[in-house]
């Protein structure tokens, strides 16, 4: 009988621990996501009436973050530690079972593709938090997370095999007009949606997709609002208070993922119900409430947002005017990303009708003139009825393969490329790191000979001539110096890579 009572007490304690569900990791990598899960019941609206925060501290920092409700009486707090060693935490809440919970964990060294969040570096460039260079080479898949599991799997496989390290996608539903989604972000009301009650299952799918991208070393450029609802579902009908409740939930839920970027909107200027003050307010919300300082941008259709504002980290542009990169860098004093300059495709609209060679050519030009480009593919795939830029899936174009060449060369750069006296009218398209590394791109010109006049005196370089579409190395040369000449194949789309001999 005593043995039975003893086991009953043990089982009761274990049951209480499960009931409380104080689940948290003991060790977390630097810049990875620590998660604390707590169970607590309430009859109140857990999204608007229950408030939960946690304060994390080590010997150097104290950081406070919001928690969020994840359904089934489960509340979560996520935190991204920026320093190794011991971190302590305590919770703050108006719910007694969520309040004053304390604990600790050990932050260990990062591993794998975890290099920390991407930051602006040296005005016009990007680096990971570990100071290694980051060259955005992105693509677009607006609604891939909302598709079925097979399509999501194909999308991740396609991205794993592609050269891209950033993908732009929507948080709110994006699908062809009238097409139903598997999940929706809100609970249905008698008429429309209850914008005070989120659907956790919808956002849990984003959890797994963002983490999967991070494991592949891919940045998740998450688009917060878009103008493409137009009465299909009504998610563009949130009032201002509901908009900020949405931003608070998204920030609390995803901010602790190191690969997240915030894009306020896609084609923000088509959302005519919002003022510039509204867009300023969204930026200011993240500036105030995101302790990790994730990158922040706003994508345009016809009217450009003022990227000079302090709360904007980089310019995200829709324009074909790649040659304006120098002017725009000086105007904004920030990195410039041409996130949409037309897609490879065969559509009716010129936006989705670029030839694959031309898209690849533009990506090279954008890189050489000191900016960054984002790929998109609008080829219609009869088997899936999808276009990659809309729904993800599998790539069908040629540019995705050709851009592997650009990615490989960027991985060889010992720092950050700077444009060097570019003038495409004189066939002088050059970027590099002075005295160390030079990258020439000849574009549509088909030179048969090149004379090096731009190199510094008394320094020798190794050189290789590369076909930017196939990656074929046409020739290699050693001991190249200023004034030397080399033969070229007389074909377009060639590049030359020069690396200082004594630095190899």
Residue, then its C-alpha position, 0 to 999 in steps of 0.5 A: x500500500x505504501x509503495x502504491x502511495x509513493x508511486x501515486x505521489x511520483x505520478x502526481x508530481x510528473x502530471x503537474x510538471x506536464x500540466x505546467x509544461x515549463x519546457x525550455x532548452x538547457x543549451x542554445x547556440x549563440x543567435x539560435x532560438x531559445x524557447x520557453x513554453x508554459x501552459x495556462x488556462x484562461x477564459x479571456x482572449x489570450x491575444x489581447x487580454x493576457x500580457x506576457x513578457x520575459x526579461x533575459x540577462x547575462x553579465x553584459x545585457x538585459x533584453x525584454x521580449x514579448x511572449x505569444x499565445x500558441x493555442x491549446x492553453x500554451x504560451x511561448x517566449x522566444x529569445x535569440x541570445x547574442x553572447x555565449x555563457x549563462x543567461x537568466x530569465x524571469x517572466x512578467x504577466x498579468x496571469x498568475x501562472x505565467x508570472x515570475x517564472x525564472x530559469x537559466x540556460x547556457x549559450x554555446x558557440x554557433x555551428x553550421x549555417x548559423x552565422x547570426x543575423x545579417x546587418x548593414x556593414x560599412x554603409x553599402x554592404x551586408x555582413x553576418x553578425x560573425x562579420x563574414x560578408x553577406x552578398x544578397x542573391x535572392x529570389x521570390x516565392x510569395x505564397x509558397x508557405x500557404x501551399x500544400x506540403x508537397x509543394x512546400x517540400x519541392x520549394x525547399x528542395x529547389x532552394x537547396x539546389x539553387x544559388x539563392x541565399x534570400x527569399x521574399x515571401x508573404x505572411x498574409x495569404x497570397x493566392x490566385x483570386x478566389x482560390x481557397x487556402x488550407x489554413x488562414x491566419x485568423x479565426x472566422x467570425x460570424x461575418x468575415x474574420x475575428x482580427x483579435x484571434x489568430x489561428x496558431x496552426x497557420x503561424x506554426x507552418x511559418x515557424x517550420x518553414x523559416x527554420x528550414x530556410x535557416x538550416x539551408x543558410x537562406x534569409x527569410x525576407x518576410x513581407x508583412x502587408x500586400x495589396x493583392x487581397x482585394x476582397x478575396x478574403x478581407x485581410x486588408x480590412x484590419x483597422x489600425x489597432x488590429x494591424x499593430x496587434x498583428x505586428x506585435x504577434x509576428x514580432x514576438x513569434x519570429x523575431x528570435x529567428x536569426x534569418x528573418x528580415x522585415x519588409x513592410x509591404x510588397x508594392x506598398x503604394x498600391x494600398x491606397x487606404x494607408x498613408x505615409x504616416x502609417x508606413x512610418x509607424x510600422x517601421x517605428x514599431x519594429x525599431x522600438x520593439x525588435x531588440x535584434x535589429x532585423x533588417x527593415x525595408x519597404x517595396x514599391x510599385x510606382x511611388x518609392x518610399x523615402x529610404x533615407x529615413x533612419x528606421x530604414x536599413x536598406x532600399x528595396x526597389x522595384x525598377x529596371x533602372x539598375x544603372x542608377x545604383x551609384x546615384x541611389x547609394x549616394x542619395x540614401x547612404x544605404x545598401x540598395x537591393x533591386x528586389x524586382x527588376x522583371x522576372x524570367x518568364x513568358x507572360x503577357x506583362x513585361x514584368x514576367x517576360x524576361x529572357x533567362x540570359x537577360x535576367x542573368x545579365x542584369x544580375x551581373x550588372x547590378x552586382x558590378x555597379x555596387x548594388x544587389x539583385x533579386x531573381x524571380x521566375x514567372x514561367x508557367x508550369x503546366x504540371x503544377x499550374x504554378x509559377x515559382x514567384x507566386x507559389x514556389x515549387x520547382x524552377x523551370x528557367x535557365x537563369x537559376x542555373x547560370x546564377x550559380x556562377x555568380x554565387x561561386x565568384x562572390x564566395x571567392x571575394x575576400x571582403x566586399x566588392x566596390x564599384x570602380x569607375x564603371x562606365x558601360x558605354x566605354x566597356x569598363x564594368x569593374x568592381x573589386x577590392x583595391x589591390x587585392x581582387x578585381x571582377x570585370x564583366x563584359x556583358x553583351x560585348x564580345x571582345x577578343x582582347x583585353x588590355x589591363x590599364x586599371x590595375x595598380x602598379x607593381x602588383x601581380x595577379x592571377x586571372x581566369x576568364x569565365x563564361x558567366x552563363x555556363x561557368x566554363x573557364x576559357x583561360x587562366x593566366x599567372x603574373x598579370x600586371x598593369x599594361x598586360x594583355x590577354x586573349x578573350x574568346x570573342x563571345x558575350x557574357x564573359x567575366x574576368x576574375x583577378x586575385x593578387x598572387x601573394x594573397x592566395 
